[in-house]
Amino acid sequence: MTAPTTGTEYDAHSKIDSLAEKIENEVPEELRNRAWGLVLDALYWVPQEIEQLVERHQGPGDEETEDPSAKY
């Protein structure tokens, strides 16, 4: 993974909205499911990359310990 681009939740929503508009307006109806499949394929590894980003930020042995009293 390379250094991630920075952005906000708003930026992500805007990008998805623009992709939805592009698919709706420019992709023939019979190809729209395949177009959305491309979007899903591109998003497939995102959760794992986010997890790796967080792990690198925490550093080795710096895992958050859960407060047992917070469970109840």
N, CA, C and O atoms as a MOPAC input file, in Angstrom:
PM7 MOZYME 1SCF
protein

 N      0.84100 1    -1.17500 1     0.00000 1
 C      0.00000 1     0.00000 1     0.00000 1
 C      0.88500 1     1.23700 1     0.00000 1
 O      1.88100 1     1.29200 1     0.72000 1
 N      0.53000 1     2.20700 1    -0.78900 1
 C      1.25900 1     3.46400 1    -0.81400 1
 C      0.65200 1     4.41100 1     0.20700 1
 O     -0.39400 1     4.13000 1     0.79100 1
 N      1.32100 1     5.53200 1     0.41100 1
 C      0.78900 1     6.52000 1     1.34200 1
 C     -0.58800 1     6.96500 1     0.86100 1
 O     -0.75200 1     7.32900 1    -0.30400 1
 N     -1.57000 1     6.93900 1     1.74400 1
 C     -2.91900 1     7.25900 1     1.31100 1
 C     -3.10100 1     8.74700 1     1.02700 1
 O     -2.45900 1     9.60700 1     1.63000 1
 N     -3.98900 1     9.01100 1     0.09800 1
 C     -4.43100 1    10.37200 1    -0.13500 1
 C     -5.27900 1    10.77000 1     1.06300 1
 O     -5.99500 1     9.93700 1     1.62000 1
 N     -5.20700 1    12.00800 1     1.45600 1
 C     -6.06400 1    12.43900 1     2.55200 1
 C     -7.38500 1    12.93600 1     1.98600 1
 O     -7.44400 1    13.39700 1     0.84600 1
 N     -8.41200 1    12.84600 1     2.75800 1
 C     -9.73300 1    13.29900 1     2.34900 1
 C    -10.66000 1    13.24600 1     3.53300 1
 O    -10.29700 1    12.81300 1     4.62700 1
 N    -11.85600 1    13.69700 1     3.28400 1
 C    -12.86600 1    13.70400 1     4.34200 1
 C    -13.99600 1    12.75400 1     3.96800 1
 O    -14.07700 1    12.27200 1     2.83900 1
 N    -14.85100 1    12.50000 1     4.92600 1
 C    -16.02300 1    11.67300 1     4.64500 1
 C    -16.85700 1    12.32500 1     3.54400 1
 O    -17.39900 1    11.63900 1     2.67700 1
 N    -16.95300 1    13.64800 1     3.58400 1
 C    -17.67700 1    14.37800 1     2.54500 1
 C    -17.07100 1    14.11400 1     1.16700 1
 O    -17.79800 1    13.91400 1     0.19400 1
 N    -15.73400 1    14.11300 1     1.08700 1
 C    -15.05800 1    13.84100 1    -0.18900 1
 C    -15.43200 1    12.45700 1    -0.71900 1
 O    -15.68600 1    12.29000 1    -1.91200 1
 N    -15.46500 1    11.46700 1     0.17300 1
 C    -15.80600 1    10.10700 1    -0.23900 1
 C    -17.24600 1    10.03400 1    -0.72500 1
 O    -17.52900 1     9.42300 1    -1.75500 1
 N    -18.15500 1    10.65800 1     0.01800 1
 C    -19.56000 1    10.67600 1    -0.40700 1
 C    -19.71000 1    11.37100 1    -1.76100 1
 O    -20.46400 1    10.91100 1    -2.61900 1
 N    -18.99200 1    12.47400 1    -1.94700 1
 C    -19.07000 1    13.21100 1    -3.20700 1
 C    -18.58000 1    12.36700 1    -4.36800 1
 O    -19.18200 1    12.37400 1    -5.44200 1
 N    -17.48900 1    11.63800 1    -4.15900 1
 C    -16.95400 1    10.78200 1    -5.21800 1
 C    -17.93500 1     9.67100 1    -5.57900 1
 O    -18.15100 1     9.38800 1    -6.75800 1
 N    -18.52500 1     9.04500 1    -4.57200 1
 C    -19.50500 1     7.99500 1    -4.82600 1
 C    -20.72400 1     8.57300 1    -5.54100 1
 O    -21.25300 1     7.96100 1    -6.46900 1
 N    -21.16900 1     9.75200 1    -5.10700 1
 C    -22.30400 1    10.39700 1    -5.77300 1
 C    -21.99300 1    10.69600 1    -7.23600 1
 O    -22.85100 1    10.52100 1    -8.10100 1
 N    -20.76600 1    11.14700 1    -7.51800 1
 C    -20.40900 1    11.45100 1    -8.90900 1
 C    -20.31200 1    10.17000 1    -9.73800 1
 O    -20.66800 1    10.16700 1   -10.91600 1
 N    -19.83300 1     9.07900 1    -9.12700 1
 C    -19.81700 1     7.79300 1    -9.83200 1
 C    -21.23500 1     7.31200 1   -10.12000 1
 O    -21.51000 1     6.81100 1   -11.21000 1
 N    -22.12900 1     7.46100 1    -9.15900 1
 C    -23.51600 1     7.05000 1    -9.35000 1
 C    -24.15100 1     7.85100 1   -10.48500 1
 O    -24.86600 1     7.29800 1   -11.32000 1
 N    -23.88600 1     9.14800 1   -10.50900 1
 C    -24.42200 1    10.00100 1   -11.56900 1
 C    -23.85300 1     9.60300 1   -12.93200 1
 O    -24.57900 1     9.54800 1   -13.92500 1
 N    -22.55600 1     9.32800 1   -12.96900 1
 C    -21.91800 1     8.92200 1   -14.22400 1
 C    -22.50900 1     7.60400 1   -14.72600 1
 O    -22.81300 1     7.46900 1   -15.91100 1
 N    -22.66900 1     6.64300 1   -13.83300 1
 C    -23.24000 1     5.35700 1   -14.22200 1
 C    -24.67500 1     5.55600 1   -14.71200 1
 O    -25.06500 1     4.99000 1   -15.73400 1
 N    -25.44800 1     6.34500 1   -14.00000 1
 C    -26.84000 1     6.58500 1   -14.36600 1
 C    -26.96400 1     7.28500 1   -15.72500 1
 O    -27.82900 1     6.94200 1   -16.53100 1
 N    -26.09500 1     8.26500 1   -15.96800 1
 C    -26.23100 1     9.10500 1   -17.15900 1
 C    -25.44900 1     8.62300 1   -18.38300 1
 O    -25.83900 1     8.91600 1   -19.51400 1
 N    -24.36100 1     7.89300 1   -18.17600 1
 C    -23.48100 1     7.58700 1   -19.28900 1
 C    -23.35500 1     6.10300 1   -19.62700 1
 O    -22.91700 1     5.75000 1   -20.72300 1
 N    -23.73100 1     5.24800 1   -18.70600 1
 C    -23.56900 1     3.81500 1   -18.93500 1
 C    -24.90500 1     3.24500 1   -19.42000 1
 O    -25.93900 1     3.46200 1   -18.78800 1
 N    -24.88100 1     2.52500 1   -20.53000 1
 C    -26.12100 1     1.89800 1   -20.98600 1
 C    -26.70500 1     1.00500 1   -19.89200 1
 O    -25.97500 1     0.36000 1   -19.14000 1
 N    -28.02000 1     0.98200 1   -19.82100 1
 C    -28.70200 1     0.25400 1   -18.75100 1
 C    -28.23500 1    -1.19600 1   -18.62300 1
 O    -28.09800 1    -1.71100 1   -17.51400 1
 N    -27.99300 1    -1.84400 1   -19.75000 1
 C    -27.58900 1    -3.25500 1   -19.70700 1
 C    -26.18200 1    -3.45700 1   -19.14000 1
 O    -25.79500 1    -4.58300 1   -18.83000 1
 N    -25.41700 1    -2.37000 1   -19.00300 1
 C    -24.05900 1    -2.47000 1   -18.45100 1
 C    -23.93600 1    -1.90100 1   -17.03700 1
 O    -22.85300 1    -1.94000 1   -16.45400 1
 N    -25.00100 1    -1.38700 1   -16.48800 1
 C    -24.91300 1    -0.71900 1   -15.17300 1
 C    -24.51600 1    -1.66000 1   -14.05100 1
 O    -23.73700 1    -1.27700 1   -13.17700 1
 N    -25.03400 1    -2.88600 1   -14.05300 1
 C    -24.62800 1    -3.82600 1   -12.99500 1
 C    -23.13900 1    -4.12900 1   -13.08300 1
 O    -22.47500 1    -4.26700 1   -12.05600 1
 N    -22.61300 1    -4.23200 1   -14.28900 1
 C    -21.17300 1    -4.46700 1   -14.45100 1
 C    -20.37200 1    -3.24300 1   -14.00300 1
 O    -19.30200 1    -3.38000 1   -13.41100 1
 N    -20.89400 1    -2.04600 1   -14.28800 1
 C    -20.21700 1    -0.82200 1   -13.85000 1
 C    -20.16100 1    -0.75400 1   -12.32700 1
 O    -19.12500 1    -0.42700 1   -11.74900 1
 N    -21.29100 1    -1.06700 1   -11.68000 1
 C    -21.28700 1    -1.09500 1   -10.21200 1
 C    -20.38100 1    -2.20300 1    -9.68500 1
 O    -19.79200 1    -2.06600 1    -8.61200 1
 N    -20.26600 1    -3.29700 1   -10.43100 1
 C    -19.33300 1    -4.35700 1   -10.05300 1
 C    -17.89500 1    -3.85700 1   -10.04500 1
 O    -17.09800 1    -4.24900 1    -9.19200 1
 N    -17.56600 1    -2.98300 1   -11.00600 1
 C    -16.22000 1    -2.38400 1   -11.02300 1
 C    -15.98700 1    -1.54500 1    -9.76700 1
 O    -14.90200 1    -1.56500 1    -9.18600 1
 N    -17.01600 1    -0.81200 1    -9.36200 1
 C    -16.90900 1    -0.00400 1    -8.14300 1
 C    -16.68900 1    -0.91400 1    -6.93900 1
 O    -15.82900 1    -0.65000 1    -6.09800 1
 N    -17.47000 1    -1.98200 1    -6.86600 1
 C    -17.31800 1    -2.91700 1    -5.74200 1
 C    -15.94400 1    -3.57700 1    -5.74000 1
 O    -15.33700 1    -3.74700 1    -4.68200 1
 N    -15.45100 1    -3.95100 1    -6.92400 1
 C    -14.10600 1    -4.53200 1    -7.00600 1
 C    -13.05200 1    -3.55600 1    -6.48600 1
 O    -12.12500 1    -3.95000 1    -5.77900 1
 N    -13.20200 1    -2.28900 1    -6.84100 1
 C    -12.23900 1    -1.28000 1    -6.40000 1
 C    -12.28600 1    -1.08500 1    -4.88600 1
 O    -11.27400 1    -0.75000 1    -4.27100 1
 N    -13.43600 1    -1.28900 1    -4.29500 1
 C    -13.60000 1    -1.09900 1    -2.84300 1
 C    -13.24400 1    -2.33500 1    -2.02300 1
 O    -13.15000 1    -2.25200 1    -0.79900 1
 N    -13.04600 1    -3.46500 1    -2.66900 1
 C    -12.86400 1    -4.74200 1    -1.98300 1
 C    -11.78000 1    -4.70400 1    -0.90500 1
 O    -11.99900 1    -5.18900 1     0.20500 1
 N    -10.62600 1    -4.14100 1    -1.21400 1
 C     -9.49200 1    -4.16500 1    -0.28700 1
 C     -9.46900 1    -2.98700 1     0.67300 1
 O     -8.59300 1    -2.92500 1     1.53500 1
 N    -10.39300 1    -2.05800 1     0.55300 1
 C    -10.37600 1    -0.86100 1     1.39000 1
 C    -10.41500 1    -1.17800 1     2.88600 1
 O     -9.61500 1    -0.61000 1     3.63100 1
 N    -11.30300 1    -2.05700 1     3.36600 1
 C    -11.30000 1    -2.34000 1     4.81300 1
 C     -9.94800 1    -2.86100 1     5.31900 1
 O     -9.49900 1    -2.47700 1     6.39900 1
 N     -9.30400 1    -3.73300 1     4.54100 1
 C     -8.00400 1    -4.26700 1     4.95400 1
 C     -6.94600 1    -3.15200 1     4.96800 1
 O     -6.10600 1    -3.11000 1     5.86600 1
 N     -6.98300 1    -2.26700 1     3.99200 1
 C     -6.01900 1    -1.16800 1     3.94900 1
 C     -6.22800 1    -0.20900 1     5.11500 1
 O     -5.26200 1     0.32300 1     5.66000 1
 N     -7.48700 1     0.01500 1     5.50200 1
 C     -7.77200 1     0.86900 1     6.65700 1
 C     -7.22600 1     0.21400 1     7.92300 1
 O     -6.62200 1     0.88200 1     8.76200 1
 N     -7.43900 1    -1.08900 1     8.05700 1
 C     -6.93100 1    -1.82300 1     9.22200 1
 C     -5.40200 1    -1.71400 1     9.30700 1
 O     -4.84900 1    -1.48400 1    10.38200 1
 N     -4.73400 1    -1.88100 1     8.17500 1
 C     -3.27100 1    -1.76700 1     8.14300 1
 C     -2.82100 1    -0.36200 1     8.50900 1
 O     -1.82500 1    -0.19700 1     9.21300 1
 N     -3.53700 1     0.64700 1     8.04500 1
 C     -3.21700 1     2.03300 1     8.37000 1
 C     -3.28200 1     2.26000 1     9.87400 1
 O     -2.39600 1     2.88000 1    10.46200 1
 N     -4.34800 1     1.74700 1    10.48700 1
 C     -4.52300 1     1.90000 1    11.93200 1
 C     -3.44100 1     1.14700 1    12.68600 1
 O     -2.89100 1     1.66200 1    13.65900 1
 N     -3.12500 1    -0.08300 1    12.24200 1
 C     -2.08900 1    -0.87300 1    12.92000 1
 C     -0.73300 1    -0.17100 1    12.85400 1
 O     -0.00100 1    -0.14800 1    13.84400 1
 N     -0.39500 1     0.39500 1    11.70800 1
 C      0.88400 1     1.10800 1    11.59200 1
 C      0.90600 1     2.34300 1    12.46900 1
 O      1.94400 1     2.70400 1    13.02200 1
 N     -0.23000 1     2.98400 1    12.59300 1
 C     -0.31600 1     4.18600 1    13.42900 1
 C     -0.13700 1     3.83300 1    14.90000 1
 O      0.50700 1     4.56600 1    15.65000 1
 N     -0.71800 1     2.69400 1    15.30800 1
 C     -0.61600 1     2.26700 1    16.70000 1
 C      0.78700 1     1.79700 1    17.04500 1
 O      1.23300 1     1.95400 1    18.18100 1
 N      1.47500 1     1.22900 1    16.08700 1
 C      2.81600 1     0.71900 1    16.34000 1
 C      2.77000 1    -0.63600 1    17.01400 1
 O      1.72000 1    -1.07000 1    17.48600 1
 N      3.93100 1    -1.31200 1    17.05900 1
 C      3.97200 1    -2.64700 1    17.67100 1
 C      3.72900 1    -2.57700 1    19.17700 1
 O      4.28600 1    -1.72800 1    19.87400 1
 N      2.88900 1    -3.48700 1    19.66300 1
 C      2.64200 1    -3.57400 1    21.10200 1
 C      1.82500 1    -2.42500 1    21.65400 1
 O      1.71100 1    -2.27000 1    22.87000 1
 N      1.25600 1    -1.61600 1    20.77000 1
 C      0.50700 1    -0.45200 1    21.21500 1
 C     -0.98600 1    -0.65600 1    21.00400 1
 O     -1.73400 1     0.30300 1    20.81600 1
 N     -1.41100 1    -1.91800 1    21.03900 1
 C     -2.82500 1    -2.20500 1    20.83600 1
 C     -3.62200 1    -1.64600 1    21.99400 1
 O     -3.19800 1    -1.69000 1    23.14900 1
 N     -4.79600 1    -1.11600 1    21.65600 1
 C     -5.64600 1    -0.57200 1    22.69100 1
 C     -6.14800 1    -1.70900 1    23.56600 1
 O     -6.61800 1    -2.73100 1    23.06600 1
 N     -6.04500 1    -1.52400 1    24.86700 1
 C     -6.58600 1    -2.52300 1    25.78500 1
 C     -7.96700 1    -2.07500 1    26.18400 1
 O     -8.20900 1    -0.89300 1    26.43000 1
 N     -8.85200 1    -3.01200 1    26.24500 1
 C    -10.23200 1    -2.70800 1    26.55800 1
 C    -10.40200 1    -2.64400 1    28.06500 1
 O     -9.91900 1    -3.52100 1    28.78300 1
 N    -11.08000 1    -1.62000 1    28.54900 1
 C    -11.37900 1    -1.45700 1    29.95400 1
 C    -12.48700 1    -2.42600 1    30.31300 1
 O    -13.59900 1    -2.29300 1    29.80300 1
 N    -12.21600 1    -3.41800 1    31.19200 1
 C    -13.24300 1    -4.41000 1    31.52200 1
 C    -14.51300 1    -3.77100 1    32.07500 1
 O    -15.60400 1    -4.29700 1    31.85500 1
 N    -14.40000 1    -2.64900 1    32.78900 1
 C    -15.58700 1    -2.02000 1    33.35600 1
 C    -16.45300 1    -1.37900 1    32.26600 1
 O    -17.62700 1    -1.09400 1    32.49900 1
 N    -15.88600 1    -1.15400 1    31.08700 1
 C    -16.64600 1    -0.53200 1    30.00400 1
 C    -17.59500 1    -1.52900 1    29.34100 1
 O    -18.46300 1    -1.12300 1    28.56800 1
 N    -17.44900 1    -2.80700 1    29.62200 1
 C    -18.29400 1    -3.83200 1    29.01400 1
 C    -19.69600 1    -3.83100 1    29.59200 1
 O    -20.64300 1    -4.24200 1    28.92100 1
 N    -19.83800 1    -3.38400 1    30.79900 1
 C    -21.13900 1    -3.49700 1    31.47000 1
 C    -21.73600 1    -2.16500 1    31.76900 1
 O    -22.82900 1    -2.09000 1    32.33200 1

